[in-house]
């Protein structure tokens, strides 16, 4: 299991209750975490963003149906530089 203390939020998704974290050397290099009211963190999902970024919109929409495509596009613009991808 990965050491959660080394994971920092890269993009906040939901008023500081959910965030995306990147783990560069892991097979699944993008993880979505949710913080419960008692500050306990729970991983909601993970994916290999570098090779499957075309499915990112569906991945996020399944977890957060209230996030629209424009917001997802803005999130991807924040994530792409971490993977040396075009913005």
N, C-alpha and C positions, 0 to 999 in steps of 0.2 A: 504494500500500500504506500502511496506517496505521502510524503511529509507535508501536511497542510500548512505548516508554518512558512514554507517557502513559496506558497502560492499567493499572489497578490491580485486583487481585482484589476482587470484591464478595462472593462466596460461595465458600468452599472446599468441594469435593465429596468428595475422596478422600484424607484424611490428608495434606494439603498436597502432593499430586501433581497435582491437577486443580482448576481453578477457573473460575468464571464471571466474565467481565468485561463491562462495559457501555460502549458508545460511543454517546452520546446523539444525535449528529448524523449517524450513518451509516445507510445503508439497512437493513443488518442490524445492529441495535443490541445484540444479545446474542451473545457468543462464548464458547465453551467451549475452554479451553486445558489442555494437559497438559505437565507438566515432567518431562523424562526424567532419568535418573540423572546425566547430565553437565550438568545445569542448562540444557539446550537446551529451548526452549519450542516446542510444536507445536499449531497450532489444530486441534481435533477437529471442530468444527462451529460454525455460526452461524445465527441466525434473527432475524426481525423480531418481537420479543417483544410490542411494544405492540399489534399488530394480529393476532397469531397465538398469543396466550398459551393458547388452548384446546388447542393441540397440543403444549404445552411438556412435558407428562408423557411423551408418546410419544417426543419428541425426546431427553429425558434418559435414558429407559429404554433406547433403542437404543444410546446411548453407554455407559451404565453399568447393565447388567442387575441388578446386586446392590443398587441403590438402590430401595427400595420406595415405594409411593404416599404414605405418610405423610411420608417424608423429602422427597419432591418437593413436597408441599404446604407443608412448612416452608420450603423454598427459595423457593417462590413468595411466601410471606408476607414474606420478606426482600427480594425483588426489586420487588414492587408499589409501594412508596413512591417508588422512583426514577422511576416513570412516572406518578405521581399516580393510581394505581389503588387500588381498595378492597382492604383487607387481609383 
